Amino acid sequence: MIDDSYKKLIEGNRKYAMEKKYDDPEYFKKLSIGQTPEYLWIGCSDSRVPANEITGTQSGEIFVHRNIANLVIHTDFNALSVIAYAVDVLKVKHIIVCGHYGCGGVRAAMTNKAHGFVDSWLRHIKEVYTKYKPELEAIEDFDKRADRLTELNVIEQVKNLCKTIVVQNAWKERTLLVHGWVYGLNSGLVKDLDVMHEDQMDIESVFRYEV
Ligand code: CO
């Protein structure tokens, strides 16, 4: 028997489109003209952290990039292309890196278990772990240590963002704020890590490109 559970997604879509049109007959017509989002969201692929839903925003408000454990890797053309388009073309005002407690990617990276192909990706988190090893290993409880690594990982990804030429070029011309947040799966609430970056002075000197 063919699994037809996918059909509920089509039905859900029909209902969604109908409700939106009921509230505002011009809703899709307006959206189809173009997008002017003010935010770029870099979050985890985890199904429990949908950017729009948890921030109470609508279609057109957030430009989104998601990957396992919300990483910003300087050789990742996918993420870099999203960042460049959001900053240079859409002129977003804020970039938010949002991790989440209970992140499977972060937790997997803390163990010595091999997971296959994904280990190449998780290795970036192991590097963050190594960087903060004394702080992390002072935390005995695995869950609490994972929570702290989740926060440190967000902080490092915010720094990675600030090291990109795209973000630094934008800073020469305008205000662009880079934020680090962590979302709580069990509370539904976002915690602002207060690691906001707004200019080159916030990053180590060797990463600052000349004007
Ligand atoms: Co995750």
Residues whose N, C-alpha, C, O or C-beta is under 5 A from the ligand:
A	BS01	CO	C44 D46 A69 C103 G104 G105
